[in-house]
Amino acid sequence: MGTVYLARSRGGRAVAVKVARPELASDPSFRARFRAEVAAARQVGGFHTAQVVDADPDAEAPWLATAYIPGPTLAALVTAEGPMDEGRLRSLGAALAEALEAIHACGLVHRDLKPGNIVMAPDGPRVLDFGIARALESTRLTATGSAFGTPGYLAPEQALGEEVTGAADVFALGAVLVAAAGGRPFGDGTPMGLMYRAVHEDPDLASVPEPLRGLVGRCLAKDPAGRPTPEEILDVLGEGARDGAGAVPPPTVLDAPATPRHPVPPGFGPPQDSIPPSYGPARGGVPSTPVPPQVAVPSPYALPAPHDSVPPGFGPPNPAFFVPPPPVAPPQPVPDFVAADNVYGIVVDGAGICLQLLDEEAEFTWAEIGAVRYERTRRGRWLRIAVDLYDGTSYLCEIDGRRVARVEEWVTGLDRVLVRFLPR
């Protein structure tokens, strides 16, 4: 939401002061929602949370002060000391369930529970940032139409933009327990890939001790109605919390092993001539002198001529060829198209096309795009998409749909969006 400062009250108590970003401060709806959420957060108290001690939603830069909780985050603790055993997982789950029970009783939904928002204090875990999550979500949804939260911990209904209830926090709790056990419920990859698997695929529970897999699996149910309530989680885990396993001593800092990146699968690289033209201007022969576009449109993603300007993994530029000039303005937005696997992702919407390769992104406006070509590959279970720009460069992604039926759904959705922006 902005910048967080470690400060001290006049009496010398340590507090965390969070000051909102300027773009949030200028949004009246954020201020109104922030005011309401701070008022509700004050009711939760500080037993399993960082208690709100002061706030000023009407200040020039809205701010919130909470008690400072010493200790590492859960994410830092697992990195330094390794996965938790069954006893500590039980204690962690019970403490977090009790925190969610208190938060939900005040009419709040956290919406972004994750290891980075959980501080492992000497007397047990504390949940941070619930007081601002809903205010931020409202602003972000209004501004971008995007889901608020962290992929990998985001419930399916959040990823789909549906109604969010306390059951979404229970889903995140299940994902947190998998992470604390040393696993990743939906693997690695792009944010879109993580959200896609959260909606459509079963979680990986291999790292979770066998006695806890049933409960964690229920927390990660796709249907919110199939998840247990925080009270039910406490009924199962409460006994294991009596040994104080949730409280942790200061961690011994170790060198965390580097997480290996996914290797790029074979078949990726520059677009092949076999990809048929699909949408956009018809291709002619390659002229001796490329014809520049008649309308200069600045690109939000820098694409100068040198080869080293192409983001790694998207393939080298192809030779330039003649195309008609781009339109003066892009068409009006329509519902977007999204497809992803654990390496590549693509979003097509009213703004243009965004390609993702692991942590790399390449974004193009419709004014830059000359044509989009695609074909089904690998017996129809993969979709290869090439984006050809007016400056002569091309970018390729090949997405693993795993099933022919899924690739057919992708093609149908892609056709529907492309025919609106790049008619044949």
Secondary structure, DSSP 8 states (H G I E B T S, - for coil): -EEEEEEE-TTS-EEEEEEE-HHHHT-HHHHHHHHHHHHHHHHH-SSSB--EEEEETTSSS-EEEEE---S-BHHHHHHHH----HHHHHHHHHHHHHHHHHHHHTT---S---GGGEEEETTEEEE--HHHHHHHHHHHHHHH----S-TTT--HHHHTT----HHHHHHHHHHHHHHHTT--TT-SS-HHHHHHHHHHS----TTS-HHHHHHHHHHT-SSGGGS--HHHHHHHHGGGGGG-TT-------------------TT-SS--TTS---BSS------SS----SS----SS---SSGGGS-TTS-------------SS-------EEEE-SSEEEEEETTEEEEEETTEEEEEETTTEEEEEEEEETTTTEEEEEEEETTS-EEEEEEE-SSHHHHHHHHHHHHHHHHHHS--
